Amino acid sequence: MDYDFIIIGSGFGGAASAMRLSEKGYNVLVLEKGRRLTEKNFPKTNWNLKRWLWLPAIGFRGLFKLTFFRHVTVLSGVGVGGGSLVYANTLPIPPDTFFNSGSWSGLADWKKELMPFYREARRMMGTAPNPKMTRGDHILKEIAAEQGRPEAFRPTDVAVCFARAGQTVPDPYFDGQGPPRAGCTFCGGCMLGCRFNAKNTLDKNYLWFAEKYGAEIRPECNVSDVRPLSEDGAAGYRVFFRERKRGKKSLTTRHIIFAGGVLGTLELLLKLKAGSLPNLSPMVGREIRTNSESLLGVTTFDKSIDFSKGVAISSIYHTDEHSHLEPVRYSAGSGFWRIFMAPLVSGRNALVRALAIVGDWLRHPLENTRAYFVRDWAKSTQILLFMQTCDSVLRFVRRGGRLSSTVTSGKAPTAFIPEARELARTFARKAGGKPVALMTESLFGIPTTAHILGGCPIGADARQGVVDKDLKVFGYRNMWVCDGSVISANPGVNPSLTILALTERAMSRIPPAK
């Protein structure tokens, strides 16, 4: 065999798997379709589309991917480190309801079992409270107080180094065994890739130690097939992939871990179920969830306000036990999203909403013109991320070689959440600005999510899930899934810490190499 383990993907699940397995003495290879990026590769603004976007067909090999489906628009990360390169650094533990709902309910005392692994994942990621409050945070704090919930507002816990701003220091997290770090400059550029070595991305911790323990990471390798060497995979697997600069290759491995994120893993597994891995559960692609998000914005006309300063998400307001609101930002000059913005409207169908958008422009031409053509959109616009634990379930299928979404139960995810819209209007009044929304949300009602989850749910057997409670795949031996696709209920918060905790738990059950 060429390797003991081949891991497909280097995001939160892939990185944690790679470190823990190489630490135990296994020969590990990580295959990542994106590039290995450093501070020198990251764009200064999101107008630098070639460095920011992942559109390899036209030569854009950045770190951020936009994927459009009928029922949802998905934002995700690409590159060595996966979603950690572009996420907003927040690492919350979900509410108790998460651990007692969905297909995994009753298979374990999940909160009790995962809590030690949550703590370890937070330690590895260097989690700390955000120390800097900005204008947007103060406005959100005012809203919480006015709604009688001042205790429900707090700074976020984030994976960021808060040494002296811009000053490089020896590794502060792992007794000097990790890479040197630098203090956050609060530039707001976390989601573009941190150019100042302050964001605790996976290449600074899990992947750093994986390579130190002997793991090999090969970037720009796109896996096309995984074939078992025996009917049930007991003899291992042959993995076929295309390396960008070296062409088609294949390697053998005793064990295989799928960790390409929901979109990457499901696209591959649905293809394999129709070909090389027919014994995969029929649940592949089912139980797809989001965090029931609504992404809104407020563009202020007050030139003294600068919403671009701070970490990407600096505070959180729990509006009730099921919902919360977070202020989000990009760095100054990063105004790409302005071209997708429209007035905040609602209506029963796209035609009614289109007329409402036109009507808003006709009634408020000056206000809309000022909001759309504001000089620096990132400085003048506070993005507002509203999330809920309420459920809506989709299914991903493969049609014409591509993933497609369908509704399987209940209502589809919606962009029209009344509470979120009222909070945006309240925020706008306090900031002296105009509430706006993405055109895909205002016109088409299609919500946007950075937290696509599910598709390989945890279940008691292959009729209820794709993997068991230890993330082992039903129907095959020596095969795991370790990414957001195994999350089997709606956490209502950023899922990164939960992916790490589930993976840490699964890897802890694998004995050391002999």
Wavefront OBJ file of the C-alpha trace (Angstrom):
o trace
v 0.000 0.000 0.000
v 1.158 3.539 -0.748
v -0.477 5.007 2.385
v -2.259 3.983 5.563
v -4.767 6.817 5.166
v -5.709 9.077 2.263
v -7.799 12.077 3.287
v -9.741 13.953 0.627
v -9.931 17.600 1.705
v -7.992 19.771 4.149
v -10.721 21.745 5.900
v -11.721 21.359 9.539
v -12.424 17.616 9.391
v -9.548 16.775 7.067
v -7.013 18.825 9.034
v -7.968 17.339 12.413
v -7.913 13.812 10.922
v -4.502 14.376 9.370
v -2.945 15.603 12.590
v -4.375 12.950 14.897
v -3.599 10.053 12.554
v -0.044 11.168 11.761
v 0.447 11.789 15.486
v -0.483 8.126 16.039
v 2.169 6.995 13.595
v 0.149 6.410 10.424
v 1.409 7.242 6.933
v -1.058 9.945 5.826
v -1.694 11.737 2.526
v -4.048 14.729 2.225
v -5.388 15.559 -1.246
v -6.693 19.131 -1.633
v -8.154 20.516 -4.873
v -7.241 24.128 -3.994
v -3.886 25.849 -3.783
v -1.535 26.218 -0.853
v -1.933 29.920 -0.117
v 0.140 32.245 2.041
v -0.233 35.836 3.194
v 1.387 36.941 -0.085
v -1.350 35.245 -2.143
v -4.385 36.745 -0.414
v -6.163 39.693 -2.078
v -6.202 43.132 -0.466
v -9.844 43.563 -1.518
v -12.507 41.320 -3.001
v -12.347 43.307 -6.226
v -9.209 41.302 -6.998
v -11.380 38.518 -8.360
v -8.554 36.374 -9.694
v -7.025 36.054 -6.222
v -10.339 35.908 -4.363
v -12.703 33.677 -6.347
v -12.420 29.987 -7.132
v -13.346 29.733 -10.840
v -10.620 27.464 -12.228
v -12.280 27.190 -15.646
v -11.313 30.814 -16.329
v -8.054 30.795 -14.384
v -9.352 32.221 -11.081
v -7.743 30.054 -8.390
v -8.564 32.000 -5.257
v -9.924 30.869 -1.901
v -13.641 31.714 -2.095
v -16.336 29.774 -3.949
v -19.906 30.814 -4.803
v -22.294 27.973 -5.716
v -25.841 28.698 -6.872
v -28.694 26.212 -6.365
v -32.430 26.484 -6.888
v -33.101 26.727 -3.160
v -29.917 28.197 -1.678
v -26.694 30.025 -2.547
v -23.653 28.514 -0.840
v -20.467 30.348 0.185
v -17.449 28.122 0.857
v -13.658 28.072 1.045
v -11.069 26.387 -1.180
v -7.367 25.812 -0.535
v -5.060 24.140 1.973
v -6.990 24.891 5.154
v -10.393 24.805 3.477
v -13.104 26.906 5.070
v -10.742 28.233 7.746
v -9.207 30.510 5.103
v -12.447 32.441 4.557
v -14.630 31.877 7.625
v -15.257 34.637 10.162
v -13.219 33.026 12.992
v -16.145 32.367 15.349
v -16.089 29.089 17.317
v -19.306 28.754 19.368
v -20.762 25.647 21.008
v -24.346 25.061 19.787
v -27.373 25.270 22.117
v -28.630 22.162 23.903
v -31.445 21.573 21.392
v -28.851 20.697 18.743
v -27.609 17.661 20.672
v -31.085 16.166 21.086
v -32.607 16.495 17.618
v -32.089 15.072 14.140
v -31.082 11.601 12.985
v -28.251 11.284 15.521
v -30.528 11.868 18.518
v -30.325 9.076 21.091
v -27.232 7.426 19.608
v -25.035 8.975 22.305
v -25.130 11.593 25.033
v -23.713 13.974 22.470
v -23.200 17.056 24.596
v -21.424 15.114 27.326
v -19.294 13.093 24.897
v -18.344 16.032 22.692
v -17.565 18.582 25.402
v -13.944 17.428 26.003
v -13.361 17.531 22.250
v -14.909 21.014 21.994
v -12.432 22.172 24.627
v -9.505 20.563 22.812
v -10.566 22.051 19.476
v -10.791 25.507 21.051
v -7.316 25.072 22.481
v -5.923 23.991 19.130
v -7.561 26.932 17.351
v -6.331 29.497 19.896
v -9.817 30.766 20.729
v -10.067 34.045 22.658
v -12.758 36.692 23.322
v -12.743 39.591 20.866
v -11.267 42.565 22.797
v -12.298 45.384 20.446
v -15.823 46.803 20.230
v -16.687 48.904 17.177
v -19.577 51.171 16.167
v -21.634 48.293 14.838
v -21.197 46.369 18.088
v -22.317 49.372 20.135
v -25.441 49.745 17.999
v -26.254 46.058 18.439
v -25.697 46.385 22.184
v -28.144 49.313 22.259
v -30.763 47.240 20.443
v -30.332 44.392 22.928
v -30.808 46.786 25.851
v -33.875 48.408 24.282
v -35.430 44.972 23.717
v -34.884 44.139 27.402
v -32.130 41.587 26.767
v -28.814 43.308 27.642
v -27.406 40.041 29.027
v -27.949 38.397 25.603
v -25.262 40.556 23.974
v -21.564 39.680 24.224
v -18.299 39.761 22.242
v -17.587 36.701 20.115
v -15.006 34.010 20.841
v -12.694 33.986 17.834
v -9.646 32.132 16.503
v -7.396 35.196 16.290
v -4.034 36.136 17.798
v -4.392 39.282 19.935
v -0.737 40.077 20.601
v 0.324 43.701 20.007
v -1.170 44.782 16.682
v 1.102 43.894 13.777
v 3.937 42.634 15.992
v 5.321 39.162 15.244
v 5.862 36.953 18.283
v 7.064 33.363 18.808
v 4.306 30.766 18.795
v 2.014 31.681 21.734
v -0.157 28.544 21.642
v 1.933 25.360 21.591
v 4.949 26.021 23.837
v 6.879 27.454 20.921
v 6.373 24.388 18.704
v 4.009 26.144 16.301
v 4.737 28.895 13.765
v 5.428 32.534 14.753
v 2.298 34.682 14.858
v 1.389 38.364 14.716
v -1.162 40.481 16.549
v -4.465 41.336 14.851
v -4.616 44.779 13.199
v -8.455 44.776 13.238
v -8.516 45.563 9.512
v -11.713 43.566 8.881
v -10.086 41.400 6.206
v -10.490 37.995 7.899
v -12.743 36.567 5.181
v -10.375 37.561 2.367
v -7.557 35.534 3.911
v -5.570 37.178 6.688
v -2.563 39.002 5.204
v -1.071 39.749 8.637
v -0.569 36.249 10.110
v -3.076 36.912 12.915
v -5.928 34.568 11.983
v -5.591 31.061 13.408
v -6.272 29.145 10.218
v -5.766 25.373 10.056
v -2.356 25.681 8.406
v -1.174 27.377 11.628
v -2.238 24.515 13.931
v -3.736 21.174 12.872
v -2.104 21.027 9.434
v 1.139 22.498 10.773
v 1.507 19.610 13.221
v 0.211 17.019 10.742
v 3.125 17.850 8.452
v 5.490 17.998 11.412
v 4.425 14.429 12.304
v 5.037 13.279 8.725
v 1.746 13.762 6.868
v 2.010 14.734 3.199
v -0.276 17.429 1.760
v -0.697 17.632 -1.994
v -2.554 20.744 -3.198
v -4.260 21.130 -6.575
v -5.325 17.477 -6.695
v -8.921 16.755 -7.717
v -10.180 13.251 -6.834
v -12.344 11.576 -9.489
v -12.780 7.994 -8.288
v -12.329 5.726 -5.248
v -12.400 1.994 -5.981
v -12.420 -0.676 -3.271
v -9.768 -3.386 -3.637
v -12.280 -5.892 -2.240
v -16.064 -5.795 -2.263
v -16.391 -4.264 1.213
v -13.146 -2.247 1.213
v -11.448 -4.472 3.777
v -8.418 -4.777 1.465
v -8.177 -1.030 0.987
v -8.865 1.409 -1.874
v -7.347 2.839 -5.025
v -7.831 6.599 -5.300
v -7.790 8.246 -8.727
v -7.089 11.954 -9.019
v -5.788 14.608 -11.366
v -2.852 16.684 -10.184
v -2.891 20.048 -11.907
v 0.736 20.054 -13.014
v 1.301 16.296 -13.335
v -1.893 14.897 -14.816
v -3.808 11.758 -13.856
v -2.533 9.589 -11.013
v -3.724 6.841 -8.695
v -2.539 5.644 -5.288
v -3.563 2.880 -2.905
v -4.518 3.229 0.742
v -5.679 0.982 3.554
v -8.180 3.574 4.783
v -10.027 6.496 3.202
v -11.542 9.645 4.749
v -13.879 11.953 2.824
v -13.450 15.499 4.141
v -14.083 17.739 1.140
v -16.842 19.791 2.753
v -20.518 19.229 2.015
v -20.337 20.181 -1.649
v -17.073 18.376 -2.397
v -17.934 15.204 -0.479
v -21.488 14.883 -1.794
v -20.561 15.557 -5.401
v -17.996 12.764 -5.169
v -20.056 10.287 -3.119
v -23.144 10.637 -5.323
v -20.959 9.933 -8.345
v -19.352 6.945 -6.597
v -22.687 5.508 -5.469
v -23.666 5.291 -9.134
v -20.330 3.641 -9.929
v -17.508 2.350 -7.759
v -19.270 2.378 -4.350
v -22.829 1.085 -4.977
v -23.279 -0.092 -1.372
v -23.323 3.435 0.031
v -26.479 4.280 1.954
v -29.453 5.659 -0.019
v -29.323 8.540 2.490
v -26.368 10.113 0.640
v -27.438 13.630 -0.299
v -30.389 13.727 2.115
v -30.960 15.765 5.275
v -29.281 18.891 3.880
v -29.648 21.869 6.210
v -28.512 25.432 6.597
v -28.477 27.532 9.753
v -31.691 29.186 8.500
v -29.737 32.346 7.765
v -30.679 35.728 6.451
v -27.870 37.993 5.177
v -28.850 41.648 5.219
v -26.981 44.927 5.189
v -27.223 48.516 6.344
v -25.458 51.224 4.312
v -24.991 54.378 6.363
v -24.868 57.944 5.057
v -22.908 59.100 8.117
v -19.345 59.644 6.830
v -17.923 59.510 10.357
v -18.828 55.803 10.660
v -16.375 53.114 9.552
v -17.915 49.644 9.734
v -14.822 47.961 8.218
v -12.702 48.004 11.398
v -12.583 44.985 13.702
v -12.520 41.208 13.330
v -14.933 39.739 10.786
v -17.638 38.993 13.381
v -17.071 40.882 16.599
v -20.208 40.388 18.715
v -23.398 38.388 18.990
v -26.918 39.179 20.205
v -29.153 36.232 21.093
v -32.581 37.609 20.260
v -34.250 34.515 21.757
v -33.389 30.884 22.500
v -33.581 29.975 18.808
v -32.075 33.014 17.037
v -29.165 35.434 17.049
v -27.752 38.370 15.110
v -24.087 39.119 14.327
v -22.433 42.161 12.707
v -20.127 41.109 9.858
v -17.528 43.134 7.948
v -15.029 43.227 5.109
v -11.908 45.373 4.972
v -11.896 48.873 3.479
v -12.132 48.881 -0.305
v -13.835 45.456 -0.476
v -17.044 46.512 -2.166
v -17.646 43.601 -4.532
v -20.978 42.703 -2.938
v -22.463 46.128 -3.729
v -23.245 44.985 -7.296
v -25.652 42.368 -5.894
v -27.462 44.681 -3.482
v -31.095 45.786 -3.711
v -33.593 47.553 -1.427
v -35.017 45.406 1.363
v -38.472 44.347 0.118
v -40.848 41.404 0.439
v -43.795 39.961 -1.459
v -45.508 36.721 -2.384
v -43.611 36.144 -5.651
v -40.720 37.445 -7.764
v -42.926 39.743 -9.852
v -44.399 41.456 -6.793
v -40.927 41.835 -5.301
v -39.501 43.209 -8.560
v -42.249 45.827 -8.616
v -41.516 46.614 -4.967
v -37.823 47.174 -5.788
v -38.748 49.513 -8.665
v -41.233 51.276 -6.402
v -38.619 51.772 -3.700
v -36.262 53.359 -6.243
v -39.019 55.643 -7.522
v -40.034 56.747 -4.030
v -36.470 57.164 -2.724
v -34.241 57.871 -5.761
v -31.683 59.958 -3.901
v -31.419 57.594 -0.948
v -30.989 54.539 -3.199
v -28.446 56.306 -5.397
v -26.415 57.354 -2.357
v -26.538 53.826 -0.920
v -25.569 52.104 -4.166
v -22.786 54.506 -5.160
v -21.355 55.138 -1.707
v -17.618 55.772 -2.009
v -16.340 52.845 0.077
v -19.021 50.198 0.452
v -17.150 48.165 3.106
v -16.604 51.199 5.316
v -20.213 52.343 4.978
v -21.994 48.988 5.138
v -22.574 46.757 8.145
v -23.519 43.254 7.050
v -25.979 41.605 9.440
v -26.048 37.816 9.753
v -29.186 36.400 11.338
v -29.278 32.670 12.176
v -31.849 30.312 13.672
v -32.042 26.710 14.836
v -35.368 26.267 12.995
v -35.255 23.401 10.501
v -35.790 23.182 6.764
v -34.501 20.132 4.925
v -33.227 19.793 1.350
v -31.808 16.984 -0.718
v -28.888 17.176 -3.139
v -28.995 14.929 -6.201
v -26.659 14.623 -9.175
v -28.050 15.695 -12.522
v -25.996 16.153 -15.654
v -22.809 15.690 -13.669
v -23.679 18.512 -11.241
v -25.321 18.804 -7.823
v -28.906 20.021 -7.793
v -31.204 20.818 -4.843
v -34.736 19.583 -4.164
v -37.119 19.969 -1.221
v -37.836 16.715 0.637
v -39.878 17.785 3.662
v -41.468 20.946 4.982
v -40.758 24.332 3.466
v -37.597 25.275 1.616
v -35.164 27.649 3.339
v -36.359 31.214 2.983
v -34.702 34.605 2.824
v -37.791 36.251 4.314
v -37.457 36.112 8.092
v -39.583 38.927 9.567
v -37.534 39.227 12.763
v -34.293 39.631 10.800
v -35.797 42.322 8.605
v -37.140 44.300 11.523
v -33.743 44.152 13.245
v -32.107 45.439 10.049
v -34.536 48.355 9.887
v -33.901 49.155 13.559
v -30.140 49.028 12.988
v -30.519 51.298 9.938
v -32.408 53.931 11.934
v -29.665 54.000 14.559
v -26.870 54.105 11.950
v -28.543 56.740 9.795
v -28.671 54.487 6.754
v -30.691 52.253 4.461
v -31.356 48.507 4.904
v -30.440 46.412 1.857
v -30.301 42.757 0.846
v -28.711 40.571 -1.808
v -30.642 40.593 -5.089
v -30.939 36.789 -4.948
v -32.748 37.201 -1.635
v -34.862 40.293 -2.350
v -35.940 39.269 -5.849
v -35.859 35.476 -5.921
v -36.256 34.688 -2.215
v -33.214 32.375 -2.323
v -31.293 32.528 0.973
v -27.510 32.606 1.170
v -25.562 30.372 3.548
v -21.940 29.952 4.548
v -23.016 26.956 6.633
v -24.300 24.238 4.336
v -24.637 21.052 6.415
v -25.709 17.424 6.108
v -25.977 14.959 3.251
v -24.126 12.195 5.133
v -26.207 12.114 8.331
v -25.293 10.074 11.394
v -27.754 7.235 11.918
v -28.309 3.928 13.670
v -28.037 2.028 10.362
v -27.857 2.566 6.609
v -31.598 3.227 6.397
v -31.285 6.222 8.706
v -27.807 7.541 7.969
v -24.683 7.359 5.845
v -22.276 7.053 8.802
v -22.492 5.605 12.290
v -21.851 7.539 15.501
v -18.072 7.150 14.980
v -18.368 8.614 11.445
v -17.669 5.219 9.824
v -19.469 4.733 6.517
v -22.178 2.062 6.387
v -21.615 -0.536 3.651
v -17.815 -0.303 3.542
v -14.943 -0.936 5.905
v -12.043 1.409 6.567
v -14.007 4.434 5.338
v -15.047 7.614 7.198
v -16.676 10.971 6.464
v -15.321 13.863 8.548
v -16.763 17.224 7.521
v -19.946 19.294 7.723
v -21.930 16.696 5.807
v -22.185 14.501 8.944
v -23.834 17.239 11.034
v -27.296 15.821 11.583
v -29.266 18.700 13.121
v -29.306 22.474 12.813
v -26.733 23.981 15.222
v -27.901 27.539 14.520
v -24.294 28.760 14.854
v -21.062 28.492 12.882
v -20.430 24.706 12.647
v -16.610 24.747 12.456
v -16.026 23.881 16.112
v -18.584 21.074 15.943
v -16.895 19.584 12.862
v -13.603 19.643 14.747
v -15.149 18.089 17.868
v -16.868 15.290 15.933
v -13.656 14.545 14.046
v -11.535 14.623 17.214
v -13.963 12.144 18.786
v -13.886 9.832 15.749
v -10.090 9.898 15.516
v -9.748 9.188 19.251
v -11.379 5.813 18.587
v -8.697 4.751 16.102
v -5.816 2.936 17.867
v -2.184 3.966 17.348
v -0.312 2.437 14.417
v 1.460 -0.825 15.188
l 1 2 3 4 5 6 7 8 9 10 11 12 13 14 15 16 17 18 19 20 21 22 23 24 25 26 27 28 29 30 31 32 33 34 35 36 37 38 39 40 41 42 43 44 45 46 47 48 49 50 51 52 53 54 55 56 57 58 59 60 61 62 63 64 65 66 67 68 69 70 71 72 73 74 75 76 77 78 79 80 81 82 83 84 85 86 87 88 89 90 91 92 93 94 95 96 97 98 99 100 101 102 103 104 105 106 107 108 109 110 111 112 113 114 115 116 117 118 119 120 121 122 123 124 125 126 127 128 129 130 131 132 133 134 135 136 137 138 139 140 141 142 143 144 145 146 147 148 149 150 151 152 153 154 155 156 157 158 159 160 161 162 163 164 165 166 167 168 169 170 171 172 173 174 175 176 177 178 179 180 181 182 183 184 185 186 187 188 189 190 191 192 193 194 195 196 197 198 199 200 201 202 203 204 205 206 207 208 209 210 211 212 213 214 215 216 217 218 219 220 221 222 223 224 225 226 227 228 229 230 231 232 233 234 235 236 237 238 239 240 241 242 243 244 245 246 247 248 249 250 251 252 253 254 255 256 257 258 259 260 261 262 263 264 265 266 267 268 269 270 271 272 273 274 275 276 277 278 279 280 281 282 283 284 285 286 287 288 289 290 291 292 293 294 295 296 297 298 299 300 301 302 303 304 305 306 307 308 309 310 311 312 313 314 315 316 317 318 319 320 321 322 323 324 325 326 327 328 329 330 331 332 333 334 335 336 337 338 339 340 341 342 343 344 345 346 347 348 349 350 351 352 353 354 355 356 357 358 359 360 361 362 363 364 365 366 367 368 369 370 371 372 373 374 375 376 377 378 379 380 381 382 383 384 385 386 387 388 389 390 391 392 393 394 395 396 397 398 399 400 401 402 403 404 405 406 407 408 409 410 411 412 413 414 415 416 417 418 419 420 421 422 423 424 425 426 427 428 429 430 431 432 433 434 435 436 437 438 439 440 441 442 443 444 445 446 447 448 449 450 451 452 453 454 455 456 457 458 459 460 461 462 463 464 465 466 467 468 469 470 471 472 473 474 475 476 477 478 479 480 481 482 483 484 485 486 487 488 489 490 491 492 493 494 495 496 497 498 499 500 501 502 503 504 505 506 507 508 509 510 511 512 513 514
